[in-house]
Amino acid sequence: MTSAELHQLLAAVRGGTVDPDDATARIVALLREAPYQDLGFARVDTHRELRQGFPEVILGLGKTPPQIAAIAERIVSSGQALLVTRATADAFAAVQAVVPGAEYHEVAKIISFQQGELPQGRGTVLIVCAGTSDLPIAEESAVTASLMGNCVDRLYDVGVAGLHRLLSEQARLYSARVIVVVAGMEGALPSVVAGLVEVPVIAVPTSIGYGASFGGITALLGMLNSCANGIAVVNIDNGFGAGAMASLINHL
C-alpha cells in the first residue's frame, strides 16, 4: 500500500464507503509485514513512502548494475515510484530488463519509473543554473523535484558574468514559490537571486571551476557567507538534495 492509497482508504472511511473495521484490518496486515525487504546486500525500505511521502531513493554510485536492478525491482513491485540518482547507462540497461517502463534522464544521470499518485506541490519550483557546465547538477535537481510531484520551471545559463540575462527574466523569478540556484566558480549567483525575491532560495555549489575553486569548495564557502537573506546551502554537487528540499517546501 502506497501513501496515496492509504490516504484514499482513510478518505473512504470518512466518507462511509468503507467499513472502519475492514480498513483497520488492511492497515494492520500492512504493518505486520517487515518495514524492509532484506536482499542480503541491501535492505529495501518499503515503508519510507508512508513515513516521508516519497519512496526510498537509490544512490547509484558504488553499486553494480545488478544490485541497482534488484533494488529497483523490489521498489517497483511494491507499487512505488522509482528514482535512481548518479546512474550509468549500464545501470539503466539492467533496470530496464526488470522494469521495462523505466526512463533514463541522460543529463541528470537519473533512472525513473512513475506509478501511483503523489500529492502535487502548491506552486512552481524554479531551477536557476549559472552556466552550461552546471547543467548535470541542475537537471538532477529539476528531475528530482518533478518526480516528487512539483511543477518545475528551468532558467539556465544566467550566470553573473552576464547579469542582464538574469534580470530580463525577473517575472519568472517572482512567480516561483521556491528557487534552486546552481553555480560553480565563485558561486555568486544565489546571492544575486536571493536579493531579488521573497521566497526561499536553495543554493547548490558545483565542482565546476579552475584550480582555485578547489573542486567546489570556493563556491560552497561563498554561498555559506552570502549577505542575502533566505538562502540555505546544500553540499557540493548535491542537486538531488536541493530538489528534494524544494519539494518539501513546495508541499507545505
KOLGUVO-836512 format. One record per residue (C-alpha): residue in one letter; x negated, y negated, z; residue number from 1. Coordinates in steps of 0.2 Angstrom, whole numbers, padded with zeros to 4 digits. Each point is the difference from the previous one (the first is absolute). Layout:
BEGIN
<pt><aa>a</aa><xx>X</xx><yy>Y</yy><zz>Z</zz><i>NUM</i></pt>
...
//
This chain:
BEGIN
<pt><aa>m</aa><xx>0000</xx><yy>0000</yy><zz>0000</zz><i>1</i></pt>
<pt><aa>t</aa><xx>-0007</xx><yy>-0017</yy><zz>-0005</zz><i>2</i></pt>
<pt><aa>s</aa><xx>0003</xx><yy>-0016</yy><zz>0010</zz><i>3</i></pt>
<pt><aa>a</aa><xx>0012</xx><yy>-0006</yy><zz>-0014</zz><i>4</i></pt>
<pt><aa>e</aa><xx>0010</xx><yy>0016</yy><zz>0002</zz><i>5</i></pt>
<pt><aa>l</aa><xx>0000</xx><yy>-0002</yy><zz>0019</zz><i>6</i></pt>
<pt><aa>h</aa><xx>0007</xx><yy>-0017</yy><zz>-0001</zz><i>7</i></pt>
<pt><aa>q</aa><xx>0013</xx><yy>0006</yy><zz>-0012</zz><i>8</i></pt>
<pt><aa>l</aa><xx>0005</xx><yy>0014</yy><zz>0012</zz><i>9</i></pt>
<pt><aa>l</aa><xx>0001</xx><yy>-0012</yy><zz>0015</zz><i>10</i></pt>
<pt><aa>a</aa><xx>0011</xx><yy>-0012</yy><zz>-0011</zz><i>11</i></pt>
<pt><aa>a</aa><xx>0011</xx><yy>0015</yy><zz>-0005</zz><i>12</i></pt>
<pt><aa>v</aa><xx>0002</xx><yy>0003</yy><zz>0019</zz><i>13</i></pt>
<pt><aa>r</aa><xx>0005</xx><yy>-0018</yy><zz>0003</zz><i>14</i></pt>
<pt><aa>g</aa><xx>0012</xx><yy>0000</yy><zz>-0014</zz><i>15</i></pt>
<pt><aa>g</aa><xx>0009</xx><yy>0016</yy><zz>0006</zz><i>16</i></pt>
<pt><aa>t</aa><xx>-0004</xx><yy>0011</yy><zz>-0015</zz><i>17</i></pt>
<pt><aa>v</aa><xx>-0012</xx><yy>0011</yy><zz>0009</zz><i>18</i></pt>
<pt><aa>d</aa><xx>0003</xx><yy>0009</yy><zz>0017</zz><i>19</i></pt>
<pt><aa>p</aa><xx>-0012</xx><yy>-0006</yy><zz>0013</zz><i>20</i></pt>
<pt><aa>d</aa><xx>-0004</xx><yy>0017</yy><zz>0006</zz><i>21</i></pt>
<pt><aa>d</aa><xx>-0004</xx><yy>0006</yy><zz>-0018</zz><i>22</i></pt>
<pt><aa>a</aa><xx>-0012</xx><yy>-0015</yy><zz>-0002</zz><i>23</i></pt>
<pt><aa>t</aa><xx>-0008</xx><yy>0004</yy><zz>0017</zz><i>24</i></pt>
<pt><aa>a</aa><xx>-0003</xx><yy>0018</yy><zz>-0005</zz><i>25</i></pt>
<pt><aa>r</aa><xx>-0008</xx><yy>-0006</yy><zz>-0016</zz><i>26</i></pt>
<pt><aa>i</aa><xx>-0012</xx><yy>-0012</yy><zz>0009</zz><i>27</i></pt>
<pt><aa>v</aa><xx>-0004</xx><yy>0013</yy><zz>0013</zz><i>28</i></pt>
<pt><aa>a</aa><xx>-0004</xx><yy>0013</yy><zz>-0013</zz><i>29</i></pt>
<pt><aa>l</aa><xx>-0012</xx><yy>-0013</yy><zz>-0009</zz><i>30</i></pt>
<pt><aa>l</aa><xx>-0009</xx><yy>-0004</yy><zz>0017</zz><i>31</i></pt>
<pt><aa>r</aa><xx>-0002</xx><yy>0018</yy><zz>0004</zz><i>32</i></pt>
<pt><aa>e</aa><xx>-0012</xx><yy>0001</yy><zz>-0016</zz><i>33</i></pt>
<pt><aa>a</aa><xx>-0018</xx><yy>-0004</yy><zz>0004</zz><i>34</i></pt>
<pt><aa>p</aa><xx>-0003</xx><yy>-0019</yy><zz>-0004</zz><i>35</i></pt>
<pt><aa>y</aa><xx>-0014</xx><yy>0006</yy><zz>-0011</zz><i>36</i></pt>
<pt><aa>q</aa><xx>-0005</xx><yy>0014</yy><zz>-0012</zz><i>37</i></pt>
<pt><aa>d</aa><xx>-0017</xx><yy>0008</yy><zz>0003</zz><i>38</i></pt>
<pt><aa>l</aa><xx>-0009</xx><yy>0004</yy><zz>-0016</zz><i>39</i></pt>
<pt><aa>g</aa><xx>-0016</xx><yy>0005</yy><zz>0009</zz><i>40</i></pt>
<pt><aa>f</aa><xx>-0010</xx><yy>-0015</yy><zz>-0007</zz><i>41</i></pt>
<pt><aa>a</aa><xx>0014</xx><yy>-0013</yy><zz>0003</zz><i>42</i></pt>
<pt><aa>r</aa><xx>0015</xx><yy>-0002</yy><zz>0011</zz><i>43</i></pt>
<pt><aa>v</aa><xx>0013</xx><yy>-0009</yy><zz>-0011</zz><i>44</i></pt>
<pt><aa>d</aa><xx>0010</xx><yy>-0012</yy><zz>0011</zz><i>45</i></pt>
<pt><aa>t</aa><xx>0018</xx><yy>0003</yy><zz>-0007</zz><i>46</i></pt>
<pt><aa>h</aa><xx>0008</xx><yy>-0010</yy><zz>0014</zz><i>47</i></pt>
<pt><aa>r</aa><xx>-0009</xx><yy>-0016</yy><zz>-0004</zz><i>48</i></pt>
<pt><aa>e</aa><xx>0014</xx><yy>-0007</yy><zz>-0011</zz><i>49</i></pt>
<pt><aa>l</aa><xx>0012</xx><yy>0002</yy><zz>0015</zz><i>50</i></pt>
<pt><aa>r</aa><xx>-0012</xx><yy>-0009</yy><zz>0011</zz><i>51</i></pt>
<pt><aa>q</aa><xx>-0006</xx><yy>-0014</yy><zz>-0011</zz><i>52</i></pt>
<pt><aa>g</aa><xx>0011</xx><yy>-0001</yy><zz>-0015</zz><i>53</i></pt>
<pt><aa>f</aa><xx>-0012</xx><yy>0006</yy><zz>-0013</zz><i>54</i></pt>
<pt><aa>p</aa><xx>-0008</xx><yy>0018</yy><zz>-0002</zz><i>55</i></pt>
<pt><aa>e</aa><xx>-0018</xx><yy>0004</yy><zz>0004</zz><i>56</i></pt>
<pt><aa>v</aa><xx>-0012</xx><yy>-0008</yy><zz>-0013</zz><i>57</i></pt>
<pt><aa>i</aa><xx>-0014</xx><yy>0011</yy><zz>-0007</zz><i>58</i></pt>
<pt><aa>l</aa><xx>-0018</xx><yy>-0008</yy><zz>-0001</zz><i>59</i></pt>
<pt><aa>g</aa><xx>-0008</xx><yy>0008</yy><zz>-0015</zz><i>60</i></pt>
<pt><aa>l</aa><xx>-0018</xx><yy>-0004</yy><zz>0005</zz><i>61</i></pt>
<pt><aa>g</aa><xx>-0009</xx><yy>0015</yy><zz>0006</zz><i>62</i></pt>
<pt><aa>k</aa><xx>0013</xx><yy>0012</yy><zz>-0004</zz><i>63</i></pt>
<pt><aa>t</aa><xx>-0001</xx><yy>0013</yy><zz>-0015</zz><i>64</i></pt>
<pt><aa>p</aa><xx>0013</xx><yy>0000</yy><zz>-0013</zz><i>65</i></pt>
<pt><aa>p</aa><xx>0007</xx><yy>0017</yy><zz>0006</zz><i>66</i></pt>
<pt><aa>q</aa><xx>0002</xx><yy>-0007</yy><zz>0018</zz><i>67</i></pt>
<pt><aa>i</aa><xx>0009</xx><yy>-0016</yy><zz>-0006</zz><i>68</i></pt>
<pt><aa>a</aa><xx>0011</xx><yy>0011</yy><zz>-0011</zz><i>69</i></pt>
<pt><aa>a</aa><xx>0005</xx><yy>0011</yy><zz>0015</zz><i>70</i></pt>
<pt><aa>i</aa><xx>0004</xx><yy>-0014</yy><zz>0011</zz><i>71</i></pt>
<pt><aa>a</aa><xx>0010</xx><yy>-0009</yy><zz>-0013</zz><i>72</i></pt>
<pt><aa>e</aa><xx>0010</xx><yy>0015</yy><zz>-0004</zz><i>73</i></pt>
<pt><aa>r</aa><xx>0005</xx><yy>0002</yy><zz>0019</zz><i>74</i></pt>
<pt><aa>i</aa><xx>0005</xx><yy>-0019</yy><zz>0001</zz><i>75</i></pt>
<pt><aa>v</aa><xx>0010</xx><yy>0001</yy><zz>-0016</zz><i>76</i></pt>
<pt><aa>s</aa><xx>0008</xx><yy>0017</yy><zz>0004</zz><i>77</i></pt>
<pt><aa>s</aa><xx>0006</xx><yy>-0008</yy><zz>0017</zz><i>78</i></pt>
<pt><aa>g</aa><xx>0010</xx><yy>-0013</yy><zz>-0011</zz><i>79</i></pt>
<pt><aa>q</aa><xx>-0011</xx><yy>-0014</yy><zz>0003</zz><i>80</i></pt>
<pt><aa>a</aa><xx>-0009</xx><yy>-0013</yy><zz>-0011</zz><i>81</i></pt>
<pt><aa>l</aa><xx>-0018</xx><yy>0003</yy><zz>-0004</zz><i>82</i></pt>
<pt><aa>l</aa><xx>-0014</xx><yy>-0013</yy><zz>0000</zz><i>83</i></pt>
<pt><aa>v</aa><xx>-0018</xx><yy>0005</yy><zz>-0002</zz><i>84</i></pt>
<pt><aa>t</aa><xx>-0013</xx><yy>-0014</yy><zz>0000</zz><i>85</i></pt>
<pt><aa>r</aa><xx>-0018</xx><yy>0000</yy><zz>-0007</zz><i>86</i></pt>
<pt><aa>a</aa><xx>0004</xx><yy>0014</yy><zz>-0011</zz><i>87</i></pt>
<pt><aa>t</aa><xx>-0010</xx><yy>0006</yy><zz>-0015</zz><i>88</i></pt>
<pt><aa>a</aa><xx>0007</xx><yy>0006</yy><zz>-0017</zz><i>89</i></pt>
<pt><aa>d</aa><xx>-0005</xx><yy>0018</yy><zz>0005</zz><i>90</i></pt>
<pt><aa>a</aa><xx>0010</xx><yy>-0002</yy><zz>0016</zz><i>91</i></pt>
<pt><aa>f</aa><xx>0015</xx><yy>-0005</yy><zz>-0010</zz><i>92</i></pt>
<pt><aa>a</aa><xx>-0001</xx><yy>0015</yy><zz>-0012</zz><i>93</i></pt>
<pt><aa>a</aa><xx>0000</xx><yy>0011</yy><zz>0016</zz><i>94</i></pt>
<pt><aa>v</aa><xx>0015</xx><yy>-0009</yy><zz>0007</zz><i>95</i></pt>
<pt><aa>q</aa><xx>0009</xx><yy>0000</yy><zz>-0016</zz><i>96</i></pt>
<pt><aa>a</aa><xx>-0001</xx><yy>0019</yy><zz>-0001</zz><i>97</i></pt>
<pt><aa>v</aa><xx>0011</xx><yy>0001</yy><zz>0016</zz><i>98</i></pt>
<pt><aa>v</aa><xx>0009</xx><yy>-0016</yy><zz>-0001</zz><i>99</i></pt>
<pt><aa>p</aa><xx>0004</xx><yy>-0002</yy><zz>-0019</zz><i>100</i></pt>
<pt><aa>g</aa><xx>0009</xx><yy>-0017</yy><zz>0002</zz><i>101</i></pt>
<pt><aa>a</aa><xx>-0015</xx><yy>-0008</yy><zz>0008</zz><i>102</i></pt>
<pt><aa>e</aa><xx>-0007</xx><yy>-0016</yy><zz>-0007</zz><i>103</i></pt>
<pt><aa>y</aa><xx>-0018</xx><yy>-0007</yy><zz>-0001</zz><i>104</i></pt>
<pt><aa>h</aa><xx>-0003</xx><yy>-0018</yy><zz>0002</zz><i>105</i></pt>
<pt><aa>e</aa><xx>-0017</xx><yy>-0001</yy><zz>-0008</zz><i>106</i></pt>
<pt><aa>v</aa><xx>-0006</xx><yy>-0017</yy><zz>0006</zz><i>107</i></pt>
<pt><aa>a</aa><xx>0007</xx><yy>0002</yy><zz>0017</zz><i>108</i></pt>
<pt><aa>k</aa><xx>-0007</xx><yy>0018</yy><zz>0001</zz><i>109</i></pt>
<pt><aa>i</aa><xx>0017</xx><yy>0005</yy><zz>0008</zz><i>110</i></pt>
<pt><aa>i</aa><xx>0010</xx><yy>0016</yy><zz>-0003</zz><i>111</i></pt>
<pt><aa>s</aa><xx>0019</xx><yy>-0002</yy><zz>0004</zz><i>112</i></pt>
<pt><aa>f</aa><xx>0016</xx><yy>0009</yy><zz>-0001</zz><i>113</i></pt>
<pt><aa>q</aa><xx>0016</xx><yy>-0009</yy><zz>0005</zz><i>114</i></pt>
<pt><aa>q</aa><xx>0015</xx><yy>0009</yy><zz>0007</zz><i>115</i></pt>
<pt><aa>g</aa><xx>0013</xx><yy>-0004</yy><zz>0013</zz><i>116</i></pt>
<pt><aa>e</aa><xx>0006</xx><yy>-0018</yy><zz>0004</zz><i>117</i></pt>
<pt><aa>l</aa><xx>-0011</xx><yy>-0012</yy><zz>0010</zz><i>118</i></pt>
<pt><aa>p</aa><xx>0007</xx><yy>-0016</yy><zz>0008</zz><i>119</i></pt>
<pt><aa>q</aa><xx>-0004</xx><yy>-0015</yy><zz>-0011</zz><i>120</i></pt>
<pt><aa>g</aa><xx>-0010</xx><yy>-0014</yy><zz>0006</zz><i>121</i></pt>
<pt><aa>r</aa><xx>0009</xx><yy>-0017</yy><zz>0002</zz><i>122</i></pt>
<pt><aa>g</aa><xx>-0010</xx><yy>-0011</yy><zz>-0011</zz><i>123</i></pt>
<pt><aa>t</aa><xx>-0015</xx><yy>0000</yy><zz>-0012</zz><i>124</i></pt>
<pt><aa>v</aa><xx>-0018</xx><yy>0006</yy><zz>0004</zz><i>125</i></pt>
<pt><aa>l</aa><xx>-0011</xx><yy>-0010</yy><zz>-0011</zz><i>126</i></pt>
<pt><aa>i</aa><xx>-0018</xx><yy>0007</yy><zz>-0004</zz><i>127</i></pt>
<pt><aa>v</aa><xx>-0012</xx><yy>-0014</yy><zz>-0004</zz><i>128</i></pt>
<pt><aa>c</aa><xx>-0017</xx><yy>0006</yy><zz>-0007</zz><i>129</i></pt>
<pt><aa>a</aa><xx>-0015</xx><yy>-0012</yy><zz>-0002</zz><i>130</i></pt>
<pt><aa>g</aa><xx>-0008</xx><yy>0009</yy><zz>-0015</zz><i>131</i></pt>
<pt><aa>t</aa><xx>0001</xx><yy>0015</yy><zz>-0012</zz><i>132</i></pt>
<pt><aa>s</aa><xx>-0014</xx><yy>0009</yy><zz>0009</zz><i>133</i></pt>
<pt><aa>d</aa><xx>0012</xx><yy>0000</yy><zz>0015</zz><i>134</i></pt>
<pt><aa>l</aa><xx>0014</xx><yy>0008</yy><zz>-0009</zz><i>135</i></pt>
<pt><aa>p</aa><xx>-0002</xx><yy>0018</yy><zz>0006</zz><i>136</i></pt>
<pt><aa>i</aa><xx>0002</xx><yy>-0006</yy><zz>0018</zz><i>137</i></pt>
<pt><aa>a</aa><xx>0014</xx><yy>-0011</yy><zz>-0004</zz><i>138</i></pt>
<pt><aa>e</aa><xx>0009</xx><yy>0013</yy><zz>-0010</zz><i>139</i></pt>
<pt><aa>e</aa><xx>-0002</xx><yy>0012</yy><zz>0015</zz><i>140</i></pt>
<pt><aa>s</aa><xx>0009</xx><yy>-0012</yy><zz>0010</zz><i>141</i></pt>
<pt><aa>a</aa><xx>0013</xx><yy>-0004</yy><zz>-0013</zz><i>142</i></pt>
<pt><aa>v</aa><xx>0004</xx><yy>0018</yy><zz>-0003</zz><i>143</i></pt>
<pt><aa>t</aa><xx>0001</xx><yy>0005</yy><zz>0018</zz><i>144</i></pt>
<pt><aa>a</aa><xx>0012</xx><yy>-0014</yy><zz>0004</zz><i>145</i></pt>
<pt><aa>s</aa><xx>0011</xx><yy>0004</yy><zz>-0015</zz><i>146</i></pt>
<pt><aa>l</aa><xx>0001</xx><yy>0019</yy><zz>0005</zz><i>147</i></pt>
<pt><aa>m</aa><xx>0005</xx><yy>-0005</yy><zz>0018</zz><i>148</i></pt>
<pt><aa>g</aa><xx>0015</xx><yy>-0009</yy><zz>-0006</zz><i>149</i></pt>
<pt><aa>n</aa><xx>-0004</xx><yy>-0018</yy><zz>-0004</zz><i>150</i></pt>
<pt><aa>c</aa><xx>0002</xx><yy>-0012</yy><zz>-0015</zz><i>151</i></pt>
<pt><aa>v</aa><xx>-0018</xx><yy>-0004</yy><zz>-0005</zz><i>152</i></pt>
<pt><aa>d</aa><xx>-0006</xx><yy>-0014</yy><zz>-0010</zz><i>153</i></pt>
<pt><aa>r</aa><xx>-0018</xx><yy>-0002</yy><zz>-0007</zz><i>154</i></pt>
<pt><aa>l</aa><xx>-0010</xx><yy>-0016</yy><zz>-0002</zz><i>155</i></pt>
<pt><aa>y</aa><xx>-0018</xx><yy>0005</yy><zz>-0006</zz><i>156</i></pt>
<pt><aa>d</aa><xx>-0016</xx><yy>-0009</yy><zz>-0005</zz><i>157</i></pt>
<pt><aa>v</aa><xx>0004</xx><yy>-0016</yy><zz>0010</zz><i>158</i></pt>
<pt><aa>g</aa><xx>-0017</xx><yy>-0001</yy><zz>0009</zz><i>159</i></pt>
<pt><aa>v</aa><xx>-0006</xx><yy>-0017</yy><zz>0007</zz><i>160</i></pt>
<pt><aa>a</aa><xx>-0013</xx><yy>-0002</yy><zz>-0014</zz><i>161</i></pt>
<pt><aa>g</aa><xx>0015</xx><yy>-0006</yy><zz>-0010</zz><i>162</i></pt>
<pt><aa>l</aa><xx>0012</xx><yy>-0006</yy><zz>0013</zz><i>163</i></pt>
<pt><aa>h</aa><xx>0012</xx><yy>-0008</yy><zz>-0013</zz><i>164</i></pt>
<pt><aa>r</aa><xx>0005</xx><yy>0018</yy><zz>-0004</zz><i>165</i></pt>
<pt><aa>l</aa><xx>0007</xx><yy>0003</yy><zz>0017</zz><i>166</i></pt>
<pt><aa>l</aa><xx>0008</xx><yy>-0017</yy><zz>0002</zz><i>167</i></pt>
<pt><aa>s</aa><xx>0010</xx><yy>0002</yy><zz>-0016</zz><i>168</i></pt>
<pt><aa>e</aa><xx>0008</xx><yy>0015</yy><zz>0008</zz><i>169</i></pt>
<pt><aa>q</aa><xx>0006</xx><yy>-0008</yy><zz>0017</zz><i>170</i></pt>
<pt><aa>a</aa><xx>0018</xx><yy>0004</yy><zz>-0004</zz><i>171</i></pt>
<pt><aa>r</aa><xx>-0004</xx><yy>0019</yy><zz>0001</zz><i>172</i></pt>
<pt><aa>l</aa><xx>-0010</xx><yy>-0003</yy><zz>0016</zz><i>173</i></pt>
<pt><aa>y</aa><xx>0015</xx><yy>-0009</yy><zz>0008</zz><i>174</i></pt>
<pt><aa>s</aa><xx>0012</xx><yy>0013</yy><zz>-0004</zz><i>175</i></pt>
<pt><aa>a</aa><xx>-0009</xx><yy>0015</yy><zz>0008</zz><i>176</i></pt>
<pt><aa>r</aa><xx>0004</xx><yy>0006</yy><zz>0017</zz><i>177</i></pt>
<pt><aa>v</aa><xx>-0017</xx><yy>0007</yy><zz>0003</zz><i>178</i></pt>
<pt><aa>i</aa><xx>-0016</xx><yy>-0002</yy><zz>-0010</zz><i>179</i></pt>
<pt><aa>v</aa><xx>-0015</xx><yy>0011</yy><zz>-0002</zz><i>180</i></pt>
<pt><aa>v</aa><xx>-0016</xx><yy>-0009</yy><zz>-0006</zz><i>181</i></pt>
<pt><aa>v</aa><xx>-0014</xx><yy>0011</yy><zz>-0007</zz><i>182</i></pt>
<pt><aa>a</aa><xx>-0018</xx><yy>-0008</yy><zz>-0002</zz><i>183</i></pt>
<pt><aa>g</aa><xx>-0018</xx><yy>0004</yy><zz>0000</zz><i>184</i></pt>
<pt><aa>m</aa><xx>-0015</xx><yy>-0011</yy><zz>-0002</zz><i>185</i></pt>
<pt><aa>e</aa><xx>0001</xx><yy>-0014</yy><zz>0014</zz><i>186</i></pt>
<pt><aa>g</aa><xx>0019</xx><yy>0005</yy><zz>0003</zz><i>187</i></pt>
<pt><aa>a</aa><xx>0007</xx><yy>-0018</yy><zz>0000</zz><i>188</i></pt>
<pt><aa>l</aa><xx>0016</xx><yy>0003</yy><zz>-0009</zz><i>189</i></pt>
<pt><aa>p</aa><xx>0011</xx><yy>0006</yy><zz>0015</zz><i>190</i></pt>
<pt><aa>s</aa><xx>-0004</xx><yy>-0017</yy><zz>0009</zz><i>191</i></pt>
<pt><aa>v</aa><xx>0006</xx><yy>-0009</yy><zz>-0015</zz><i>192</i></pt>
<pt><aa>v</aa><xx>0016</xx><yy>0010</yy><zz>-0001</zz><i>193</i></pt>
<pt><aa>a</aa><xx>0004</xx><yy>-0001</yy><zz>0018</zz><i>194</i></pt>
<pt><aa>g</aa><xx>-0002</xx><yy>-0019</yy><zz>0000</zz><i>195</i></pt>
<pt><aa>l</aa><xx>0014</xx><yy>-0001</yy><zz>-0013</zz><i>196</i></pt>
<pt><aa>v</aa><xx>0013</xx><yy>0012</yy><zz>0007</zz><i>197</i></pt>
<pt><aa>e</aa><xx>0011</xx><yy>0003</yy><zz>0016</zz><i>198</i></pt>
<pt><aa>v</aa><xx>0000</xx><yy>0019</yy><zz>-0001</zz><i>199</i></pt>
<pt><aa>p</aa><xx>-0013</xx><yy>0013</yy><zz>0007</zz><i>200</i></pt>
<pt><aa>v</aa><xx>-0015</xx><yy>0003</yy><zz>-0011</zz><i>201</i></pt>
<pt><aa>i</aa><xx>-0010</xx><yy>0016</yy><zz>0001</zz><i>202</i></pt>
<pt><aa>a</aa><xx>-0018</xx><yy>-0002</yy><zz>-0006</zz><i>203</i></pt>
<pt><aa>v</aa><xx>-0009</xx><yy>0014</yy><zz>-0008</zz><i>204</i></pt>
<pt><aa>p</aa><xx>-0019</xx><yy>-0002</yy><zz>-0002</zz><i>205</i></pt>
<pt><aa>t</aa><xx>-0008</xx><yy>0010</yy><zz>-0014</zz><i>206</i></pt>
<pt><aa>s</aa><xx>-0017</xx><yy>0007</yy><zz>-0003</zz><i>207</i></pt>
<pt><aa>i</aa><xx>-0002</xx><yy>-0009</yy><zz>-0016</zz><i>208</i></pt>
<pt><aa>g</aa><xx>-0014</xx><yy>-0013</yy><zz>-0001</zz><i>209</i></pt>
<pt><aa>y</aa><xx>-0019</xx><yy>-0003</yy><zz>-0002</zz><i>210</i></pt>
<pt><aa>g</aa><xx>-0013</xx><yy>0006</yy><zz>0013</zz><i>211</i></pt>
<pt><aa>a</aa><xx>0004</xx><yy>-0013</yy><zz>0013</zz><i>212</i></pt>
<pt><aa>s</aa><xx>0018</xx><yy>0005</yy><zz>0001</zz><i>213</i></pt>
<pt><aa>f</aa><xx>-0007</xx><yy>0016</yy><zz>0009</zz><i>214</i></pt>
<pt><aa>g</aa><xx>0013</xx><yy>0011</yy><zz>-0007</zz><i>215</i></pt>
<pt><aa>g</aa><xx>0015</xx><yy>-0010</yy><zz>0006</zz><i>216</i></pt>
<pt><aa>i</aa><xx>-0006</xx><yy>-0005</yy><zz>0017</zz><i>217</i></pt>
<pt><aa>t</aa><xx>-0002</xx><yy>-0019</yy><zz>-0006</zz><i>218</i></pt>
<pt><aa>a</aa><xx>0018</xx><yy>0000</yy><zz>-0006</zz><i>219</i></pt>
<pt><aa>l</aa><xx>0006</xx><yy>0009</yy><zz>0016</zz><i>220</i></pt>
<pt><aa>l</aa><xx>-0009</xx><yy>-0012</yy><zz>0012</zz><i>221</i></pt>
<pt><aa>g</aa><xx>0006</xx><yy>-0015</yy><zz>-0011</zz><i>222</i></pt>
<pt><aa>m</aa><xx>0018</xx><yy>0006</yy><zz>0002</zz><i>223</i></pt>
<pt><aa>l</aa><xx>-0001</xx><yy>0003</yy><zz>0018</zz><i>224</i></pt>
<pt><aa>n</aa><xx>-0007</xx><yy>-0018</yy><zz>0003</zz><i>225</i></pt>
<pt><aa>s</aa><xx>0014</xx><yy>-0008</yy><zz>-0011</zz><i>226</i></pt>
<pt><aa>c</aa><xx>0006</xx><yy>-0017</yy><zz>0006</zz><i>227</i></pt>
<pt><aa>a</aa><xx>0018</xx><yy>0003</yy><zz>-0007</zz><i>228</i></pt>
<pt><aa>n</aa><xx>0014</xx><yy>0007</yy><zz>0011</zz><i>229</i></pt>
<pt><aa>g</aa><xx>0009</xx><yy>0016</yy><zz>-0003</zz><i>230</i></pt>
<pt><aa>i</aa><xx>-0013</xx><yy>0011</yy><zz>-0007</zz><i>231</i></pt>
<pt><aa>a</aa><xx>-0003</xx><yy>0018</yy><zz>0006</zz><i>232</i></pt>
<pt><aa>v</aa><xx>-0015</xx><yy>0009</yy><zz>-0007</zz><i>233</i></pt>
<pt><aa>v</aa><xx>-0002</xx><yy>0019</yy><zz>-0004</zz><i>234</i></pt>
<pt><aa>n</aa><xx>-0016</xx><yy>0010</yy><zz>-0003</zz><i>235</i></pt>
<pt><aa>i</aa><xx>-0011</xx><yy>-0002</yy><zz>-0016</zz><i>236</i></pt>
<pt><aa>d</aa><xx>0009</xx><yy>0008</yy><zz>-0015</zz><i>237</i></pt>
<pt><aa>n</aa><xx>0015</xx><yy>0005</yy><zz>0010</zz><i>238</i></pt>
<pt><aa>g</aa><xx>0013</xx><yy>-0004</yy><zz>-0013</zz><i>239</i></pt>
<pt><aa>f</aa><xx>0011</xx><yy>0014</yy><zz>0007</zz><i>240</i></pt>
<pt><aa>g</aa><xx>0000</xx><yy>-0007</yy><zz>0018</zz><i>241</i></pt>
<pt><aa>a</aa><xx>0005</xx><yy>-0017</yy><zz>-0007</zz><i>242</i></pt>
<pt><aa>g</aa><xx>0014</xx><yy>0007</yy><zz>-0010</zz><i>243</i></pt>
<pt><aa>a</aa><xx>0007</xx><yy>0010</yy><zz>0014</zz><i>244</i></pt>
<pt><aa>m</aa><xx>-0001</xx><yy>-0014</yy><zz>0012</zz><i>245</i></pt>
<pt><aa>a</aa><xx>0009</xx><yy>-0012</yy><zz>-0012</zz><i>246</i></pt>
<pt><aa>s</aa><xx>0013</xx><yy>0013</yy><zz>-0002</zz><i>247</i></pt>
<pt><aa>l</aa><xx>0003</xx><yy>0001</yy><zz>0019</zz><i>248</i></pt>
<pt><aa>i</aa><xx>0001</xx><yy>-0019</yy><zz>0001</zz><i>249</i></pt>
<pt><aa>n</aa><xx>0012</xx><yy>0000</yy><zz>-0015</zz><i>250</i></pt>
<pt><aa>h</aa><xx>0012</xx><yy>0013</yy><zz>0008</zz><i>251</i></pt>
<pt><aa>l</aa><xx>0002</xx><yy>-0010</yy><zz>0016</zz><i>252</i></pt>
//
